Amino acid sequence: MRIMLRFRKVYLLILDVALLNLAAYAGLFLRFDGNVAPRYLETYLKVAPVHTVISLGVFAALGLYSWVLRYASVDEILAVAAGSFGSAVSLYVLTQYPSGQGFPRSVPIIAGVLVLLFSGGIRLSVRLYLRIAQRIQRMAVNGRSTRVLVVGAGDAGAMLVRELAKPVSGDRKAVGFVDDDPSKHGAVILGVKVVGNRKAIPDIVRSLHVDEIILAMPSAPAHILKETVAICEGLGVRIRAIPKLLDMAGKAFSLNMVRDIDIEDLLGRSEVKLDTERIREYLHGKRVLVTGAGGSIGSEICRQVARFGPAQLIMLGHGEHSIFKTRMSLSHDFPELRPDAVIADVRDSARIRDVFALYRPHVVFHAAAHKHVPLMEDNVPEAIKTNIFGTLNVARASLIYEVERFVMISTDKAVNPRSMMGVSKRVAEMVVQSMSLRSKKTQFVSVRFGNVLGSSGSVVPIFREQIARGGPVTVTHPDMRRYFMTIREAVLLVLQAGTMGQGGEVFVLDMGEPVKIVDLAEQMIRLSGHTPYSDIPIVFSGVRPGEKLFEELLTAEEGTTATHHSQIFVAKQKPLPYEWFEDCLKSLEEEVFPPDYECRLFGPKDAVEEVAREVREARRQTAASIADTPKGLAGSKYWGAEKDRLVLAERENNMVDILKEMVPSYRPGRSPGPRAKSGAS
């Protein structure tokens, strides 16, 4: 077989030589009913070598010797038709000029048609043979093919059926179309019949023994998709879909693009409408810094910012692998951008100031945060260091280096918080508000939204993995509800929020209606072709520390005011007493960081004004170097390393008390003190 493939072109050339001449002779015999005058045969013999060479040259120019025969299709037949026409023209010209011996003019036409039949038939016969052989082999091995019902008999459905008909499709076979257009009912498209409308899907699945349903409606609105999935659920078949037109833009369709229905597809939310011109105004040609750029939200912010042509995109993150992956992806999709990757910890104030001094960003999106609720309940200091002091580091650097816009990503868990993650993000919002009070040039805002579908650590990828393993799917409580939106939707609204406000606002995104987590789990199980509780069990594991049954987007005191965007609101914030807030931060820092920690913010050189003066002086004296030599880590004793669990637990209690003072609505799920003491001897 390999030898045959290697010499495929040679075989085709020899075959075409024979077929071209056979077609010419056959044309003569058909024209004269077998009684051909010798002079016509002599005329053709004279021109046959030139005619053959010209015809083969036309075939080669049309690429007929480059096609892989097993994939021959309409394109190849059209090329053969063009080659046959060229061959007929060649024969006509050679037999009429210059000899003019009365060679019948109809013979080149007949010969051209025969060339089309002979050459095209040979090329299609290879594919036909391979398809029949493959179908026989599938039947022998598997008993029968996977029977596919295609929903949507438009261009996308036809494209899908064409791909399913190829040998590379495996053992899948289209057995019918479904479409709501009555004029298409009964029609046959590429050998597949349109058997009814969407309402008839349950009956069609049973009558045609369907194994899989593929939705070929890439431009259908969300409510149509949701209705269709609701009809298909509970039938015991796998439900899949081809990508949306936006996701396929510029890409050739293949079966690899067919994917399982994502729960994101069924939200039924209205499409995000952007004021792209206003977004472009503050992003195009600017230096944009994104913290947490390797995370789910941060990486999508980088991707969406790249669309608006920034002068420079600085991706800052602590995890080198995630930053590397994000940069590789952006470099592939936006080759002209060349983003900068910065490995840094937002808790390191000295490093953050160095980054700002080097890049001088115009816009900062602060997405770096610890967000896993149960983990932060067990790691209180880390939540405070990253979510509060990391935000303070980046915000103060933005103030000092006169960034134009600073946008922080917040969460609905910051409202009436019950978890360490939630209260730390609420204090982070207050940090942004406090920076706004001191800022004359930088617009500081926060954007608050709920759960993001598909982000790392969210329930959707966890449920997907559990379903793939055959269950059980774990849900904390049957009444647990959450707001959801897609990553792309959230990020687009974040970019839009960056165009708004005068500083200090907390923008709240319209999250639609809350969704019960158990309903989400049941629907994902049904979408996978299984039945909840019987095929795949659902287990209620109990509410975890720090979790609430229902998250709010606003406190009772806040309320909202509308903006010019229908999906973005502003939470009404109380005035923040800056001196009191800074005293609380100082006390919190004393509990969280050791006294000799190099990067403490509230040391003797703490004041923002003094730091800003130092920056300005450094700009004037670029040749000056810092005289202070950092202490070696080996020579400094880390604070608390020798302290026992009782003292560490007391520190955590002190942190919680300070946070309660800063956020009076904070009601911790449990006190960290007793938990830490329980292991002490």
C-alpha positions in Angstrom: 0.0 0.0 0.0 2.8 2.4 0.9 4.5 1.7 -2.5 1.2 2.4 -4.3 0.8 5.7 -2.5 4.4 6.6 -3.3 3.9 6.0 -7.0 0.3 7.3 -7.1 1.2 10.1 -9.5 3.0 7.7 -11.9 0.0 5.3 -12.0 -2.4 8.2 -12.6 -0.2 9.6 -15.4 -0.1 6.2 -17.2 -3.8 5.7 -16.7 -4.7 9.2 -18.0 -2.5 8.6 -21.1 -4.5 5.5 -21.9 -7.8 7.0 -21.1 -7.2 10.2 -23.2 -6.4 8.2 -26.3 -9.2 5.7 -25.6 -11.7 8.6 -25.3 -10.5 10.0 -28.7 -10.8 6.6 -30.5 -14.2 5.9 -28.8 -15.4 9.4 -29.9 -14.6 8.5 -33.5 -16.3 5.1 -33.3 -19.4 6.6 -31.6 -19.6 9.4 -34.3 -19.5 6.9 -37.2 -21.2 4.0 -35.5 -18.0 1.9 -35.7 -17.4 2.6 -39.4 -14.4 5.1 -39.1 -12.7 6.2 -42.3 -8.9 5.5 -42.2 -8.0 9.1 -42.9 -9.6 10.2 -39.6 -7.6 7.6 -37.7 -4.4 8.8 -39.4 -5.2 12.4 -38.6 -5.6 11.5 -34.9 -2.4 9.4 -34.8 -0.5 12.5 -36.1 -1.8 14.8 -33.3 -2.1 12.2 -30.5 1.4 12.8 -28.9 0.9 16.5 -28.7 -2.7 16.2 -27.6 -1.7 13.8 -24.8 1.1 16.1 -23.6 -1.1 19.2 -23.6 -4.0 17.4 -21.8 -1.6 16.0 -19.1 -0.2 19.5 -18.6 -3.7 20.9 -18.1 -4.5 18.1 -15.6 -1.3 18.8 -13.7 -2.0 22.6 -13.7 -5.4 21.9 -12.2 -3.8 19.7 -9.4 -5.3 16.4 -10.4 -2.1 14.6 -9.5 -1.8 16.2 -6.1 -5.2 15.0 -4.7 -5.4 12.1 -2.3 -8.0 9.9 -4.0 -9.6 8.6 -0.8 -10.7 12.2 -0.1 -12.0 12.9 -3.6 -15.0 15.2 -3.6 -16.9 17.8 -5.7 -13.8 20.0 -5.9 -11.9 17.2 -7.6 -14.8 16.5 -10.0 -14.9 20.2 -11.0 -11.2 20.1 -11.7 -11.6 16.9 -13.8 -14.4 18.7 -15.7 -12.1 21.7 -16.4 -9.4 19.3 -17.5 -11.7 17.5 -19.8 -12.8 20.8 -21.4 -9.1 21.7 -21.9 -8.5 18.3 -23.4 -11.4 18.7 -25.8 -10.2 22.2 -26.9 -6.7 20.8 -27.5 -8.1 18.0 -29.7 -10.3 20.4 -31.6 -7.4 22.9 -32.3 -5.0 20.2 -33.3 -7.3 18.4 -35.7 -8.7 21.6 -37.4 -5.6 23.6 -37.7 -3.5 23.8 -39.8 -4.3 20.6 -41.7 -8.1 21.2 -42.0 -8.7 17.6 -43.3 -12.4 17.7 -42.4 -12.0 16.0 -39.0 -15.5 15.9 -37.5 -16.0 18.8 -35.1 -18.3 16.7 -32.8 -15.5 14.2 -32.0 -13.6 16.5 -29.6 -16.8 17.2 -27.8 -17.6 13.5 -27.4 -14.0 12.7 -26.4 -14.1 15.5 -23.8 -17.3 14.0 -22.2 -15.7 10.5 -22.2 -12.5 11.9 -20.6 -14.7 13.3 -17.8 -16.5 10.0 -17.3 -13.3 7.9 -17.5 -10.9 10.1 -15.5 -13.5 11.3 -13.0 -14.9 7.8 -12.5 -11.5 6.4 -11.8 -10.8 9.0 -9.2 -14.2 8.7 -7.5 -14.1 4.9 -7.6 -11.2 4.8 -5.2 -13.1 6.7 -2.6 -16.2 4.7 -3.2 -14.3 1.4 -2.8 -12.6 2.6 0.4 -15.9 3.9 1.9 -17.6 0.6 1.2 -14.7 -1.4 2.6 -14.6 0.7 5.7 -18.3 0.4 6.3 -18.1 -3.3 6.0 -15.2 -3.4 8.5 -17.1 -1.1 10.9 -20.1 -3.4 10.8 -17.9 -6.5 11.4 -16.1 -4.9 14.4 -18.8 -2.8 16.0 -22.0 -4.4 14.9 -23.4 -1.0 13.7 -22.4 2.6 13.4 -23.2 5.4 15.9 -26.4 6.9 14.5 -26.4 10.7 14.5 -29.4 13.0 14.3 -28.5 16.4 13.0 -30.6 19.3 14.3 -30.6 22.1 11.6 -30.8 21.4 7.9 -29.0 24.6 6.8 -25.5 25.2 5.6 -24.0 24.2 8.9 -25.9 20.9 9.0 -24.9 20.1 5.4 -21.3 20.8 6.3 -21.5 18.5 9.3 -23.1 15.7 7.2 -20.4 16.0 4.6 -17.7 15.6 7.3 -19.5 12.6 8.8 -19.5 11.0 5.4 -15.7 11.1 5.3 -13.7 8.0 6.3 -12.0 10.0 9.2 -15.4 10.3 10.9 -15.0 6.9 12.5 -18.1 4.8 13.1 -20.6 7.7 13.1 -23.4 8.0 10.5 -26.0 10.7 9.9 -29.4 9.1 9.8 -31.6 12.2 9.6 -32.1 16.0 9.7 -34.4 17.9 12.0 -35.5 21.4 11.0 -38.5 23.7 11.9 -38.8 24.9 8.2 -41.8 23.0 6.8 -40.5 23.5 3.2 -37.5 21.3 4.0 -39.5 18.4 5.4 -39.1 15.3 3.2 -36.1 16.8 1.3 -32.9 14.8 1.0 -29.6 16.7 1.6 -26.4 14.8 0.7 -28.3 11.6 1.0 -29.8 12.3 4.4 -33.6 13.0 4.7 -35.2 15.8 6.7 -37.5 13.8 8.9 -39.4 16.4 11.0 -39.2 19.4 13.3 -37.7 19.9 16.7 -40.9 18.9 18.6 -40.7 15.4 16.9 -37.2 14.7 18.2 -38.3 12.2 20.9 -40.3 10.1 18.4 -37.5 10.4 15.8 -34.9 9.2 18.3 -36.9 6.1 19.0 -37.9 5.3 15.4 -34.4 5.8 13.9 -32.6 4.3 16.9 -30.5 7.5 17.3 -27.4 7.3 19.5 -26.2 10.9 19.3 -27.8 14.3 18.6 -25.6 17.1 17.2 -27.0 20.6 17.1 -25.9 22.4 13.9 -27.3 25.8 14.7 -24.2 28.0 15.3 -26.1 31.3 14.9 -29.2 30.3 16.9 -30.1 32.5 19.9 -29.6 31.1 23.4 -33.3 30.6 24.1 -33.7 28.4 20.9 -30.7 26.3 22.0 -32.1 26.0 25.5 -35.5 24.8 24.2 -33.8 22.3 21.9 -31.7 20.9 24.7 -34.8 20.6 26.9 -36.5 18.6 24.2 -33.5 16.3 23.9 -32.8 15.8 27.6 -34.0 12.5 29.1 -33.8 10.6 25.8 -30.7 8.7 26.9 -28.6 10.0 24.0 -25.5 12.2 23.9 -26.1 15.8 23.0 -23.4 17.7 21.2 -23.1 20.9 19.1 -20.9 22.6 16.5 -19.2 25.8 17.6 -20.8 29.2 17.3 -19.9 31.3 14.2 -17.8 33.6 16.3 -15.6 30.7 17.6 -15.2 29.3 14.1 -14.2 32.6 12.5 -11.3 32.1 10.1 -11.1 28.3 10.8 -11.9 25.4 8.5 -14.7 23.2 10.1 -13.7 19.7 11.2 -15.3 17.1 13.3 -12.8 17.8 16.1 -14.7 21.1 16.6 -17.9 19.2 17.6 -18.2 19.5 21.3 -20.4 18.6 24.2 -23.1 21.1 25.1 -21.6 23.4 27.7 -23.8 24.6 30.5 -22.7 28.1 29.5 -24.7 27.7 26.3 -27.9 27.3 28.3 -27.8 30.4 30.5 -30.2 32.2 28.1 -28.7 35.6 28.9 -28.8 38.4 26.5 -25.6 39.1 24.5 -23.2 41.7 26.0 -23.4 44.9 24.1 -20.2 46.9 24.2 -19.3 50.5 23.5 -16.2 49.4 21.7 -15.2 52.9 20.7 -14.9 54.0 24.4 -13.0 50.9 25.3 -10.7 51.4 22.4 -10.0 55.0 23.5 -8.5 53.9 26.8 -6.8 50.7 25.6 -5.5 51.3 22.1 -1.9 52.3 22.0 -1.6 52.1 25.8 0.6 50.0 28.1 -1.7 47.6 29.9 -0.7 45.6 33.0 -2.8 42.6 34.1 -2.1 40.9 37.4 -3.1 37.3 37.9 -2.7 37.0 34.1 -2.3 33.2 34.2 -5.7 32.7 35.9 -9.1 32.2 34.3 -10.2 35.8 34.5 -6.7 37.3 34.0 -5.9 35.4 30.9 -9.3 36.3 29.3 -8.7 39.9 30.2 -5.3 39.7 28.3 -7.1 38.1 25.3 -9.8 40.7 25.1 -7.4 43.6 25.7 -5.2 42.3 22.8 -8.2 42.8 20.4 -8.0 46.6 21.0 -4.4 47.0 20.0 -2.5 48.0 23.1 1.0 49.3 22.6 2.3 46.8 25.2 0.6 44.1 27.3 2.4 43.2 30.5 1.2 39.8 32.0 2.1 39.6 35.7 1.6 36.4 37.6 3.1 34.2 40.3 2.8 30.9 38.5 5.4 30.6 35.7 3.6 27.7 33.9 0.2 29.5 33.7 1.9 32.7 32.5 3.9 30.8 29.9 0.7 29.1 28.6 -1.1 32.4 28.4 1.7 34.1 26.5 2.1 31.2 24.1 -1.6 31.3 23.3 -1.6 35.1 22.8 1.5 35.0 20.7 -0.2 32.5 18.4 -3.5 34.5 18.1 -2.0 38.0 18.1 1.5 37.5 16.5 2.0 41.3 16.2 1.5 41.9 20.0 4.5 40.2 21.6 3.2 40.4 25.3 5.7 40.7 28.1 5.6 38.1 30.9 6.5 39.2 34.4 6.9 36.6 37.2 6.2 38.4 40.4 4.2 38.2 43.7 1.8 41.0 44.2 2.5 40.7 48.0 6.1 41.9 47.3 5.9 45.6 47.4 9.5 46.2 46.3 9.1 43.9 43.3 5.8 45.5 42.3 7.3 49.0 42.5 10.2 47.8 40.3 7.7 46.5 37.7 5.8 49.8 37.6 9.1 51.7 37.4 10.2 49.6 34.4 7.0 49.5 32.4 5.1 52.6 33.5 1.6 51.2 32.7 -1.3 53.4 31.7 -4.0 50.9 32.6 -4.0 48.2 35.3 -6.4 45.3 35.7 -5.9 43.7 39.1 -7.2 40.1 38.9 -4.6 38.4 41.2 -6.3 36.9 44.2 -6.8 33.8 46.3 -10.5 32.8 45.6 -11.0 29.3 46.9 -13.4 29.7 49.9 -12.6 26.5 52.0 -8.9 26.7 51.4 -8.7 30.3 52.5 -10.6 29.3 55.7 -7.7 27.1 56.5 -5.0 29.6 55.4 -6.2 32.9 56.9 -2.8 34.8 56.6 -2.4 33.9 53.0 -5.8 35.3 52.1 -5.0 38.6 53.9 -1.5 38.8 52.3 -2.6 38.4 48.7 -6.2 39.7 48.6 -5.7 42.8 50.9 -2.0 43.7 50.9 -1.4 42.4 47.4 -4.2 44.8 46.2 -2.7 47.6 48.4 0.7 47.0 46.8 -0.6 47.2 43.2 -3.0 50.1 44.0 -0.3 52.2 45.7 2.2 51.6 42.9 -0.6 52.7 40.5 -1.0 55.9 42.5 2.7 56.6 42.8 3.3 56.1 39.0 0.2 58.0 38.0 -1.6 55.2 36.2 -4.6 56.4 34.3 -7.1 53.7 35.2 -7.0 50.9 37.9 -9.7 48.2 37.8 -9.9 45.6 40.5 -11.9 42.3 40.1 -14.1 41.7 43.1 -16.7 39.1 44.0 -20.3 38.8 45.3 -18.7 37.0 48.3 -17.6 40.4 49.5 -21.2 41.3 50.4 -22.1 40.4 54.0 -19.1 38.1 54.0 -19.1 34.8 55.9 -15.7 33.6 54.6 -12.1 34.8 54.9 -12.0 35.0 51.1 -15.1 37.2 51.1 -14.0 39.6 53.8 -10.6 39.9 52.4 -12.1 40.9 49.0 -14.4 43.4 50.8 -11.4 45.0 52.4 -9.7 45.0 49.0 -12.6 47.1 47.7 -12.1 49.5 50.6 -8.4 49.7 49.7 -9.3 50.7 46.2 -11.8 53.3 47.5 -9.1 54.7 49.9 -6.6 55.0 47.0 -9.3 56.9 45.1 -9.6 59.4 47.9 -5.9 60.2 47.6 -5.7 60.2 43.8 -5.7 63.2 41.5 -4.9 61.5 38.3 -5.8 57.8 38.6 -9.4 56.5 38.4 -9.7 53.6 40.9 -12.7 51.3 40.5 -13.8 47.8 41.5 -16.0 45.5 39.6 -18.1 43.0 41.5 -19.7 39.9 40.0 -20.7 36.3 40.9 -19.4 32.9 39.9 -17.8 32.5 36.5 -18.6 29.3 34.6 -15.6 27.3 33.6 -13.1 29.1 35.7 -10.5 27.1 37.6 -12.0 25.8 40.8 -15.6 26.5 39.8 -18.3 23.8 40.0 -18.6 23.2 36.2 -15.1 21.6 35.6 -15.4 19.7 38.8 -18.8 18.3 37.9 -17.5 17.5 34.4 -14.6 15.5 35.8 -16.9 13.7 38.3 -19.4 12.8 35.5 -16.5 11.5 33.3 -15.5 9.2 36.1 -19.0 7.9 36.5 -19.9 9.8 39.6 -20.8 10.5 42.2 -21.4 14.2 41.6 -21.0 16.1 44.9 -23.2 19.0 45.8 -22.9 20.7 49.2 -26.6 21.4 49.8 -29.8 21.0 47.9 -30.8 24.6 48.4 -27.4 26.1 47.4 -27.8 28.8 44.8 -25.3 31.0 42.9 -25.2 33.7 40.3 -23.4 32.6 37.1 -22.0 34.2 34.0 -19.4 33.1 31.4 -15.8 34.1 31.6 -16.0 36.0 28.3 -19.2 37.9 29.4 -17.7 38.9 32.7 -14.4 40.2 31.2 -16.2 42.2 28.5 -18.3 43.9 31.1 -15.1 44.5 33.1 -13.6 46.3 30.1 -16.7 48.3 29.7 -16.8 49.3 33.4 -13.2 50.6 32.9 -14.7 53.3 30.8 -17.0 54.5 33.5 -16.8 56.3 36.8 -14.8 59.1 38.4 -13.0 57.0 40.9 -13.9 54.9 44.0 -17.0 53.2 42.6 -17.8 49.6 43.0 -19.5 48.5 39.8 -21.9 45.6 40.0 -22.6 43.4 37.0 -26.2 42.2 36.2 -25.9 38.5 36.9 -29.4 37.5 35.9 -31.3 35.0 38.0 -29.5 32.7 40.5 -29.2 29.0 39.7 -29.6 26.1 42.1 -26.4 24.1 42.1 -28.2 20.8 42.2 -30.2 21.8 39.1 -26.9 22.6 37.4 -25.6 19.1 38.3 -28.7 17.3 37.1 -28.6 19.2 33.7 -24.9 18.4 33.1 -25.6 14.7 33.8 -28.5 14.7 31.4 -26.4 16.5 28.7 -23.8 13.7 29.0 -26.5 11.2 28.0 -27.0 9.8 31.5 -29.9 9.9 34.0 -29.3 11.7 37.4 -29.4 9.6 40.5 -29.7 6.3 38.7 -26.8 6.3 36.1 -24.8 8.9 38.1 -25.6 9.5 41.7 -25.7 13.0 43.3 -24.3 13.2 46.8 -24.9 16.1 49.2 -21.7 16.6 51.1 -22.8 19.5 53.5 -22.0 23.2 53.5 -18.3 23.9 53.8 -16.8 26.4 56.2 -17.3 30.0 55.0 -20.0 29.1 52.4 -23.5 30.6 52.3 -26.5 29.0 50.7 -27.1 32.2 48.7 -24.7 35.0 47.7 -25.9 38.6 47.4 -24.5 41.2 45.1 -25.4 44.1 47.4 -25.8 44.8 51.0 -29.2 46.1 52.3 -27.6 49.5 52.8 -25.8 49.8 49.5 -28.5 49.9 46.8 -27.5 50.8 43.2 -27.6 53.6 40.7 -27.9 52.9 37.0 -25.2 53.6 34.5 -25.4 54.2 30.7 -24.9 50.5 30.3 -27.9 48.3 31.0 -25.9 45.5 32.5 -23.7 47.5 34.8 -24.7 49.3 38.0 -22.9 51.3 40.7 -23.2 50.2 44.4 -23.7 53.2 46.7 -20.7 53.3 49.0 -20.5 55.0 52.4 -17.7 57.5 52.8 -14.5 55.8 54.0 -12.7 57.4 57.0 -9.2 57.2 55.6 -7.2 57.6 58.8 -9.2 55.0 60.7 -8.9 52.6 57.7 -5.1 53.0 57.5 -4.7 52.4 61.3 -6.6 49.1 60.8 -4.4 48.1 58.0 -1.3 48.9 60.1 -2.6 46.7 62.9 -3.4 43.9 60.4 0.0 44.1 58.9 1.6 43.7 62.3 -0.3 40.5 62.8 0.3 39.1 59.3 4.0 40.0 58.6 7.1 39.6 60.7 8.6 42.8 62.1 11.8 42.5 60.0 9.9 41.6 56.7 11.6 43.7 54.0 8.4 44.5 52.1 6.2 45.8 54.8 4.1 48.8 53.7 3.8 50.6 56.9 7.4 51.0 57.9 9.3 54.2 58.7 9.3 55.1 55.0 5.7 54.2 54.5 4.0 57.4 53.5 2.8 57.5 49.9 3.9 61.1 49.6 7.4 60.3 50.6 7.6 57.3 48.3 6.3 59.5 45.5 9.0 62.1 46.2 11.6 59.4 46.1 10.3 58.3 42.7 10.4 61.8 41.3 13.9 62.3 42.7 15.0 59.0 41.1 13.6 60.2 37.7 15.8 63.3 38.0 18.8 61.4 39.1 18.8 58.3 36.9 22.4 57.6 37.6 21.9 57.3 41.4 21.8 53.9 42.9 20.2 52.6 46.1 22.7 52.5 48.9 20.9 50.2 51.2 21.9 46.6 51.0 19.1 44.1 51.6 19.6 41.8 54.6 20.4 38.2 53.8 17.6 35.8 54.5 20.0 33.5 56.3 20.8 36.2 58.9 17.2 37.0 59.7 14.9 34.9 61.8 11.4 34.4 60.4 8.8 35.7 62.7 6.8 33.0 64.4 8.9 30.1 63.2 9.4 28.9 66.8 6.0 29.8 68.1 3.6 27.0 69.1 0.1 26.5 67.7 -1.6 28.3 70.6 0.2 31.6 69.7 -0.4 31.1 66.0 -4.1 30.6 66.7 -4.1 33.7 68.8 -2.6 35.7 65.9 -5.4 34.4 63.6 -8.0 35.4 66.1 -6.5 38.9 66.2 -6.6 39.1 62.4 -10.3 38.1 62.5 -11.1 40.7 65.2 -9.5 43.5 63.1 -11.4 42.4 60.0 -14.6 42.4 62.0 -13.9 46.0 63.0 -13.2 46.9 59.4 -16.2 45.0 58.0 -19.0 45.0 60.7 -21.2 42.7 58.5 -18.5 40.0 58.6 -19.7 36.8 60.3 -17.0 34.1 60.1 -18.2 30.6 59.4 -16.1 29.4 62.3 -13.4 30.9 64.5 -9.9 29.9 63.5 -8.7 29.9 67.1 -10.4 26.7 68.4 -9.5 24.8 65.2 -5.9 25.6 65.6 -5.9 24.8 69.3 -7.4 21.5 68.8 -4.2 20.0 67.6 -2.1 21.4 70.4 -0.8 19.2 73.1 
